[in-house]
Structures are given as structure tokens and as C-alpha cells.
Amino acid sequence: METQTNTTSSRRRWIAAGALVLATALTGAAARVGGSTRGGAAGSGDGKTRFTAPRGGPVSFAGNLDRTAVLVGGDGLVRMELVLGAAHAPDVRPARVPTDLVVILDRSGSMAGDKISAARRAVRELVAQLGPEDRFALVTYSDEATLALPLASTADGARDAWLRVLDGIVADGSTNMSSGIDLALDTIECARGAGRVPRAILISDGLANRGDPSPDGLVRRAGRAGRGEYVLSTVGVGADFNEYLMTALADAGTGNYYYLRGAEDMAQVFAREFDGARGTVASGLAVRIEPAPGVRVLDAAGYPLEQDGSAVTIRPGTLFAGQERRLWVTLAVPHDAVGEHALGRFALAYDDGGRRTTLALEEPRVASVRGEEEFFNQVDLRAWTRSVVEEGYGRLQAEVAREVKNGRADAAAGLIRKYRAETAAMNERLKSAPVSQQLQSLDALESQVGAVFTGPAQAERQNELSKSMSAVARDQRRAGAKN
């Protein structure tokens, strides 16, 4: 039994490490490509690719286009990198305001044993980090939700009483996730006070199967956090949970998503979330894109797109002191005839100490051109490299992960081949070294994907690789989101 356990653990580490190494190496290569250089061997164009909003406080907002032209008869796609930053001290003092932290703990039967024990240990460590003005609550759920620890401060020896309650938590029953989310967010909203930072963390190792288990219903509940301008993060533990649901919940709650292969790392997740809440500089981030006529927003690093007519809003969450978040927006531009097109308005709104501030970029413009030479002249080599290595490759991993999870080996291999062909065709002219390195690494990705479809325990290995790749892809497409 010990040999089998060690083998399984080793295999999981190999799968996770493989996905992470591929992404890390390539992202690092892209990060070394800075500045703005025009397309490969074709020379220099005149279009503007970099935009910076006038600063109005501790937050900065900028944009980088990967090209200023699209080819008539081509795909008409343009990527715009949005960069959201918060100043370091002493330029700005982070708001070290009191924190209201609510943990939502799945105590259904599948959490029995080591998982629930590790979760209790992690919460104990978290309780030890609370400051005198912080407040803490614990919601547990199985068949129904229970407010195991009401929101309260650490005063008057509360910690000892909390730890006694923690020690008595046992795992059994079904998984009524909807009731756990409802009770936790009710707890935050009923006791919310000015000058406090609310934050919820949902921990689950299974699938919702009681209450309202529908993805739409659960995501709608998590959206209360985003609309209320506080954060709900999610932690998936083990191999049983639905990673797409947990990701969607974190997105709707403007928080982070973590995949933990074992429960032993939960304490680090708690500490990271808690420290982030106390160092918040700007909250309620909302990027609003109002596309010009004929322009469509197709994707924004996988964030949910809130539609308001043709306008789109995405909600990245919060910014901490010194944090820089980067995400790529993919736009479709008219390309049926030669001409110039405005892309539209890009604006960032945020809360800074109760004041709502909006920063807006100068409107970018893109031309539709007929000649390939003219088109490649107007590709920003370094921005294009980052868009491919970060967004393009991250999206590929997310799509391959879905096919792996569904057991479709041929479809996963087809996605990799298509990505290789399209990227190589562009890079033949642009000559980006990091992109060439990435193309070479696709052989390793193909081998890794192929390996989980051979030999014993295929379903388990496919599930493990899918979860690892999905988590890595999400973080890669949203650089800096967890700093």
C-alpha cells in the first residue's frame, strides 16, 4: 500500500511539474522581451502601440497593442494587453484596514480523514495570524450550512473558544455548497462596516449534490461578492472537484482560484489571502470596454464578460501595494476593406478609500491593409511575443485540458497541431526567439498529453493533468493576479 501511495504521489508531482515547467519557462522567456520593437525583418511602422492613462491616485492603467494593422481577408484579430498597477510605499501607503475573513469549509463525507484534519490545522494557523482589530467567522456545510463561528474579533480570549470548536468539526453527509455560500455572504453583508475589508474563502474537494447544485445558481451566488466589491476565493482539494465550477465561482467573486493536490498547502493559501486583504490599495476594479462600431470583444484572459449592449465589463478584483496585473483582451476588427478603425474606449474604475476613480486610455486605432509587408511592419514584435507566450499558449493549455478531461486524445492533439501551424506561420516572418522556444516545447506537451492516455489508471491521470493544466493556464493568462 505504501509503495502504491508513493507511486501515485510521484505521478501527480510529475504531471503537475510538467505543466508548470512548460508554462514557467516560456513565460520567463517572454518576460525578458521588454520595450517596443516593430515586426521582425519587415522594418518599422508608424502606428501607436502603447497607451498610458493620466494618473489620478495610487493606481496606474496602461495598454499595449500587439499590432496596429490587420490584413484584409485575414482573421481581423488584435490583442490589447491591459496593465493595472498599484504603487509601492512610500509613494502610497497600503490601506492596513481591519479584515473580516470568513472561511467556508466543506465538511461532507468525502473530506473525512486527512483532508478535514489538514483543514482544521490550516484554520488554526490562520486564527493565530489575526490582529486585534480583525474579525473571523467559520461556515461549514454538508447536508446543510452551519455558522460554526459567528463573525467576531479576537478580543476576550476568543481564539481559545474558536479552537475548541474547530477540534470538534467532523466530516459526513452530502455537499450543499449553495447553502454554505449563501450563509457566508449573508454573514459578511449583515455585519459589514465602513473601513473593513471583507474576504471569503471556499474550500471543497467534491461536487455540489444538494441544495442548488446547478453551476448557474452557484455562480450567481458567488457574484454577490463581486457586486458587493469584496472577494470570494476558491480552493479545490483532491481529485474529485469540478475545476471549471470552482474557477467560475472565483471569477464571479473576483477572487483567486487554487488547485491543491493535497491539503498540506492550505495554510499557505490562507496566509496569502489574509495578507492580501490587509494590503489592499484599490478594490472593486472594473475594466469597461466600449468598442467602436464594428469592433467586438471576444475574450479577456478568460474573465467573465458582463455585457451591457455592445459594452463589456470585466472585474479583476483588487490591487495590493506593489502589485501589477496584466491581462490580454482579444478584439475582432473589421477587415473586409482597406481603412482605419478606432478600437473604442478602455477605462478602469476602482475604489480608493471610499472614493470611486476612473482612468481612461487614449483611444487606440488599427488599420486594415492589403499587403503582407505593410501588415508585418505594424506588428509590435515584443508585445506580440508576450501575447503568444502568455495569452495564446495559456488559452491552448486551457482548451487542451478540457479535451483531456473529456477523454478526447485526438481532439487534444489536433488543438496542439493547429496552434503550432498558425504560430509558426507568423513567426517565420517575425523571428521571435521565445516563440521559437515555445514551438519546440510543444513536442513535450504532446508527449505529456499522450502519456496520460496510455497504461493503467488513465481516467485518474487525465483528471489530474486536466486540473494542473487548467490552474497553470488561468494564472498564466492573468499575470500578477496572485502577487
Order of alpha helices (4+ residues) and beta strands (2+ residues): alpha-beta-beta-beta-beta-beta-alpha-beta-beta-alpha-alpha-beta-alpha-beta-alpha-beta-alpha-beta-beta-beta-beta-beta-beta-beta-beta-beta-alpha-alpha-alpha-alpha-alpha-alpha-beta
